Amino acid sequence: MLLLGFAALLRAQANTPALAAAPVLTVADAWLRVTPGADVAAAYMTLHNPGSRAVVVTGVQSALAAHAMIHESKLEGGRSSMRPLARLVVPAGASVQLMPGALHVMLQVLNHIPAIGESVPLVLQIEGGGTVNVSARVRPLSAE
């Protein structure tokens, strides 16, 4: 009797549609700025974590560049500095903005210089193995 009940439970679970997983991060207003005469670019966007746990971005990949990483720019004592971040934490229910002069995705050793209006694919790597695909539109150097 117990075996029959277990078999019925397994059949019921097999016929139940799986719930769609909630998005780990949502991305808004992703854009990219290319520096003329250089093989580097910076990408900006707003990351939103709709979940109840912090999400950690551990890396970035792009078919456009040999190297991609999250950087933080700071102005301290009149000097500008930039350093790579190994982890970017997006708190539960919060947003983190990547913008000029602050957090951004740094793309280095570009395989071509993208044209204004072109879409550049980025892949954010999430701690625990997930990824988030992003499409960043190229804007002029003067864009803010």
FIZATOR-242111 format. One line per 3 residues: their letters; for each residue x, y, z of N, C-alpha, C. Coordinates in Angstrom, 2 decimals. Example, Ala and Ser with C-alpha at 12.3 -4.5 7.8 and 13.67 -1.06 7.14 Angstrom:
residues 2
as> 13.19 -5.69 7.80 12.30 -4.50 7.80 13.20 -3.30 7.80 ~ 12.85 -2.25 7.08 13.67 -1.06 7.14 12.90 0.03 7.87
end
This chain:
residues 144
mll> 0.82 -1.19 0.00 0.00 0.00 0.00 0.87 1.26 0.00 ~ 1.91 1.26 0.82 2.81 2.39 0.90 3.51 2.62 -0.44 ~ 3.93 1.52 -1.10 4.57 1.63 -2.39 3.63 2.22 -3.43
lgf> 2.38 1.84 -3.42 1.42 2.39 -4.37 1.23 3.88 -4.14 ~ 1.18 4.32 -2.89 1.05 5.74 -2.57 2.25 6.53 -3.05 ~ 3.45 5.98 -2.89 4.68 6.64 -3.33 4.71 6.75 -4.85
aal> 4.31 5.68 -5.53 4.28 5.69 -6.99 3.29 6.73 -7.50 ~ 2.14 6.86 -6.86 1.14 7.86 -7.27 1.69 9.27 -7.07 ~ 2.42 9.48 -5.96 3.02 10.79 -5.70 4.04 11.13 -6.78
lra> 4.87 10.17 -7.17 5.86 10.41 -8.22 5.18 10.74 -9.54 ~ 4.09 10.03 -9.88 3.37 10.32 -11.12 2.78 11.73 -11.08 ~ 2.25 12.13 -9.94 1.65 13.47 -9.81 2.71 14.54 -9.97
qan> 3.89 14.32 -9.39 4.96 15.30 -9.51 5.46 15.40 -10.95 ~ 5.50 14.27 -11.65 5.97 14.27 -13.02 5.01 15.02 -13.94 ~ 3.72 15.04 -13.59 2.72 15.72 -14.41 2.49 17.17 -14.00
tpa> 3.15 17.62 -12.94 3.00 19.00 -12.48 4.01 19.88 -13.19 ~ 3.58 20.96 -13.85 4.55 21.82 -14.54 5.49 22.48 -13.53 ~ 6.75 22.56 -13.91 7.75 23.19 -13.03 7.48 24.69 -12.98
laa> 7.66 25.27 -11.81 7.52 26.71 -11.67 8.72 27.39 -12.28 ~ 8.51 28.46 -12.98 9.62 29.21 -13.57 10.44 29.84 -12.45 ~ 11.75 29.73 -12.58 12.63 30.32 -11.57 12.57 31.84 -11.67
apv> 12.53 32.50 -10.53 12.53 33.96 -10.50 13.89 34.46 -10.99 ~ 13.94 35.60 -11.65 15.23 36.10 -12.14 16.14 36.43 -10.98 ~ 17.41 36.08 -11.15 18.42 36.35 -10.12 18.68 37.85 -10.05
ltv> 18.88 38.46 -11.19 19.08 39.91 -11.30 18.33 40.39 -12.53 ~ 17.80 41.58 -12.45 17.29 42.22 -13.66 18.25 43.35 -13.98 ~ 18.36 43.65 -15.27 19.29 44.68 -15.72 18.52 45.71 -16.53
ada> 18.75 46.98 -16.22 18.09 48.08 -16.93 19.13 49.03 -17.48 ~ 18.80 49.65 -18.60 19.60 50.71 -19.22 21.08 50.34 -19.37 ~ 21.35 49.19 -19.98 22.74 48.78 -20.21 23.28 49.49 -21.44
wlr> 24.42 50.15 -21.27 25.02 50.86 -22.39 26.53 50.81 -22.29 ~ 27.19 51.13 -23.39 28.63 51.01 -23.48 29.21 52.26 -24.11 ~ 30.36 52.66 -23.62 31.06 53.83 -24.17 32.46 53.39 -24.58
vtp> 32.82 53.70 -25.81 34.13 53.34 -26.36 35.01 54.58 -26.36 ~ 36.28 54.40 -26.01 37.24 55.50 -26.04 37.94 55.49 -27.40 ~ 37.75 56.55 -28.21 38.39 56.58 -29.54 39.91 56.44 -29.43
gad> 40.47 55.64 -30.35 41.91 55.46 -30.39 42.44 54.47 -29.37 ~ 41.58 53.85 -28.59 42.01 52.88 -27.59 41.20 51.60 -27.76 ~ 41.77 50.49 -27.33 41.03 49.24 -27.43 40.40 48.86 -26.09
vaa> 39.79 49.86 -25.45 39.07 49.65 -24.19 37.68 50.28 -24.31 ~ 36.78 49.80 -23.48 35.43 50.35 -23.41 34.92 50.14 -21.99 ~ 33.92 50.90 -21.63 33.29 50.76 -20.31 31.80 50.57 -20.51
aym> 31.23 49.66 -19.72 29.79 49.39 -19.79 29.15 49.80 -18.48 ~ 27.94 50.32 -18.60 27.19 50.83 -17.45 25.79 50.24 -17.49 ~ 25.18 50.12 -16.33 23.83 49.55 -16.23 23.35 49.65 -14.80
tlh> 22.09 49.35 -14.60 21.55 49.25 -13.25 21.16 47.80 -13.01 ~ 21.69 47.22 -11.94 21.38 45.85 -11.55 20.35 45.90 -10.43 ~ 19.30 45.11 -10.55 18.29 45.05 -9.50 18.12 43.61 -9.05
npg> 18.11 43.41 -7.75 17.92 42.09 -7.16 16.52 42.04 -6.57 ~ 15.57 41.37 -7.24 14.21 41.30 -6.72 14.03 40.24 -5.63 ~ 15.09 39.49 -5.36 14.99 38.37 -4.42 15.13 38.75 -2.97
sra> 15.09 37.73 -2.14 15.17 37.92 -0.69 16.57 37.63 -0.14 ~ 17.52 37.33 -1.02 18.92 37.09 -0.62 19.84 37.93 -1.50 ~ 20.97 38.31 -0.95 21.96 39.06 -1.74 22.43 38.20 -2.90
vvv> 22.74 38.85 -4.02 23.30 38.19 -5.20 24.69 38.77 -5.40 ~ 25.67 37.90 -5.68 27.05 38.34 -5.86 27.48 38.10 -7.30 ~ 27.87 39.17 -7.98 28.43 39.07 -9.32 29.93 38.85 -9.15
tgv> 30.44 37.75 -9.72 31.85 37.39 -9.54 32.70 37.61 -10.78 ~ 32.06 37.92 -11.90 32.83 38.13 -13.11 31.95 38.56 -14.27 ~ 32.61 38.90 -15.37 31.93 39.33 -16.58 32.69 38.74 -17.77
qsa> 31.94 38.38 -18.80 32.54 37.93 -20.05 31.89 38.71 -21.18 ~ 32.65 38.90 -22.27 32.10 39.52 -23.46 32.85 39.02 -24.68 ~ 32.10 38.71 -25.73 32.72 38.30 -26.98 33.51 39.45 -27.60
laa> 33.23 40.69 -27.18 33.91 41.86 -27.73 35.34 42.00 -27.22 ~ 35.64 41.49 -26.03 36.92 41.79 -25.39 37.63 40.54 -24.87 ~ 38.95 40.61 -24.89 39.74 39.52 -24.32 39.63 39.50 -22.79
ham> 39.45 40.68 -22.20 39.34 40.78 -20.74 38.13 41.65 -20.39 ~ 37.37 41.19 -19.42 36.23 41.98 -18.91 36.19 41.80 -17.40 ~ 36.00 42.90 -16.71 35.94 42.83 -15.24 35.19 44.03 -14.70
ihe> 34.72 43.89 -13.48 34.06 45.01 -12.81 35.14 45.85 -12.15 ~ 35.07 47.15 -12.38 36.02 48.11 -11.80 35.26 49.13 -10.97 ~ 35.99 49.72 -10.06 35.45 50.83 -9.28 36.39 52.01 -9.43
skl> 35.86 53.15 -9.85 36.63 54.38 -9.95 36.32 55.24 -8.73 ~ 37.34 55.89 -8.20 37.17 56.78 -7.05 38.02 58.02 -7.25 ~ 37.54 59.11 -6.69 38.31 60.35 -6.66 38.63 60.62 -5.20
egg> 39.91 60.50 -4.84 40.34 60.71 -3.46 41.52 61.66 -3.44 ~ 41.39 62.73 -2.65 42.48 63.70 -2.53 42.86 64.31 -3.87 ~ 41.88 64.50 -4.74 42.16 65.09 -6.04 42.74 64.13 -7.06
rss> 42.90 62.86 -6.68 43.47 61.86 -7.59 42.41 60.82 -7.92 ~ 42.32 60.50 -9.18 41.39 59.46 -9.63 42.11 58.12 -9.64 ~ 41.44 57.10 -9.13 42.01 55.76 -9.15 40.94 54.77 -9.59
mrp> 41.40 53.65 -10.10 40.49 52.61 -10.54 41.06 51.28 -10.07 ~ 40.16 50.43 -9.54 40.62 49.12 -9.09 39.58 48.07 -9.45 ~ 40.05 46.86 -9.78 39.10 45.79 -10.08 38.43 45.28 -8.81
lar> 37.18 44.85 -8.96 36.45 44.23 -7.85 36.27 42.75 -8.16 ~ 36.62 41.89 -7.22 36.43 40.45 -7.43 34.97 40.06 -7.21 ~ 34.25 40.84 -6.40 32.86 40.53 -6.06 32.05 41.82 -5.98
lvv> 30.90 41.82 -6.61 29.98 42.94 -6.51 28.70 42.42 -5.88 ~ 28.40 42.87 -4.68 27.22 42.40 -3.95 26.03 43.30 -4.27 ~ 24.93 42.67 -4.69 23.67 43.38 -4.91 22.73 42.91 -3.80
pag> 22.49 43.74 -2.78 21.68 43.32 -1.63 20.25 42.93 -2.04 ~ 19.63 42.11 -1.22 18.26 41.67 -1.46 17.33 42.88 -1.60 ~ 16.51 42.88 -2.63 15.53 43.93 -2.84 16.12 45.28 -3.20
asv> 17.39 45.32 -3.56 18.07 46.60 -3.82 18.59 46.67 -5.25 ~ 19.02 47.86 -5.63 19.63 48.10 -6.94 21.02 48.65 -6.75 ~ 21.90 48.33 -7.70 23.26 48.87 -7.74 23.45 49.46 -9.13
qlm> 23.87 50.73 -9.17 24.04 51.40 -10.44 25.51 51.42 -10.83 ~ 25.80 50.98 -12.04 27.13 51.10 -12.62 27.06 52.31 -13.53 ~ 27.91 53.32 -13.26 27.82 54.59 -13.99 29.20 55.22 -14.13
pga> 29.34 56.16 -15.07 30.63 56.81 -15.27 31.16 57.42 -13.96 ~ 32.45 57.21 -13.72 33.09 57.76 -12.53 32.89 56.93 -11.28 ~ 32.28 55.76 -11.41 32.01 54.91 -10.24 32.20 53.45 -10.67
lhv> 31.29 52.59 -10.26 31.33 51.19 -10.69 31.05 51.10 -12.18 ~ 31.76 50.19 -12.87 31.54 49.97 -14.29 32.14 48.63 -14.70 ~ 31.78 48.15 -15.86 32.41 46.97 -16.44 33.49 47.49 -17.38
mlq> 34.71 47.06 -17.16 35.85 47.46 -18.00 36.12 46.36 -19.01 ~ 36.10 46.73 -20.29 36.41 45.79 -21.37 37.75 46.18 -21.96 ~ 38.67 45.23 -22.01 40.02 45.53 -22.49 40.39 44.58 -23.63
vln> 41.23 45.06 -24.51 41.69 44.32 -25.68 40.48 43.92 -26.54 ~ 39.83 44.96 -27.08 38.65 44.75 -27.92 39.05 44.09 -29.24 ~ 38.20 43.18 -29.73 38.51 42.54 -31.01 38.04 43.37 -32.20
hip> 37.22 44.39 -31.92 36.87 45.41 -32.92 36.28 46.60 -32.16 ~ 36.28 47.74 -32.79 35.70 48.93 -32.18 34.22 48.97 -32.59 ~ 33.33 48.82 -31.63 31.90 48.80 -31.99 31.40 50.18 -32.40
aig> 30.45 50.19 -33.30 29.87 51.43 -33.80 28.76 51.92 -32.87 ~ 28.53 53.22 -32.86 27.44 53.78 -32.08 26.14 53.13 -32.54 ~ 25.36 52.68 -31.58 24.10 51.99 -31.87 24.22 50.47 -31.86
esv> 25.45 49.95 -31.98 25.65 48.50 -31.96 25.32 47.93 -30.58 ~ 24.82 46.70 -30.56 24.55 46.01 -29.29 25.72 45.08 -28.98 ~ 26.21 45.17 -27.76 27.34 44.35 -27.32 26.86 43.38 -26.25
plv> 27.05 42.07 -26.45 26.62 41.11 -25.44 27.62 41.03 -24.28 ~ 27.06 40.96 -23.07 27.85 40.76 -21.85 27.20 39.61 -21.09 ~ 28.00 38.87 -20.35 27.48 37.80 -19.50 28.00 38.05 -18.09
lqi> 27.07 38.32 -17.17 27.44 38.48 -15.76 27.47 37.11 -15.12 ~ 28.55 36.80 -14.42 28.69 35.52 -13.75 28.28 35.69 -12.29 ~ 27.39 34.82 -11.83 26.82 34.91 -10.50 27.43 33.84 -9.61
egg> 27.74 34.22 -8.39 28.26 33.27 -7.41 27.27 32.10 -7.28 ~ 27.78 30.90 -7.36 26.93 29.72 -7.30 26.70 29.12 -8.67 ~ 27.18 29.79 -9.74 27.13 29.19 -11.06 26.16 29.77 -12.05
gtv> 25.29 30.67 -11.67 24.35 31.23 -12.63 24.98 32.32 -13.48 ~ 24.27 32.72 -14.52 24.70 33.82 -15.37 23.50 34.69 -15.72 ~ 23.79 35.92 -16.10 22.76 36.84 -16.57 23.28 37.44 -17.87
nvs> 22.52 37.27 -18.96 22.89 37.82 -20.26 22.40 39.26 -20.36 ~ 23.28 40.12 -20.86 22.99 41.55 -20.98 23.34 41.99 -22.39 ~ 22.56 42.89 -22.94 22.88 43.50 -24.22 23.05 45.00 -23.98
arv> 24.27 45.50 -24.21 24.57 46.92 -23.96 24.69 47.64 -25.29 ~ 23.94 48.72 -25.45 23.94 49.51 -26.68 25.07 50.54 -26.61 ~ 25.86 50.67 -27.68 26.97 51.62 -27.73 26.42 53.03 -27.91
rpl> 26.89 53.93 -27.02 26.53 55.34 -27.09 27.78 56.16 -27.37 ~ 27.62 57.42 -27.78 28.77 58.27 -28.06 29.60 58.53 -26.78 ~ 30.85 58.91 -26.99 31.75 59.19 -25.86 31.17 60.24 -24.93
sae> 30.41 61.19 -25.45 29.86 62.27 -24.63 28.66 61.84 -23.79 ~ 28.17 60.61 -23.94 26.99 60.15 -23.20 27.27 60.06 -21.72 ~ 26.27 60.38 -20.94 26.37 60.28 -19.47 25.31 59.35 -18.95
end
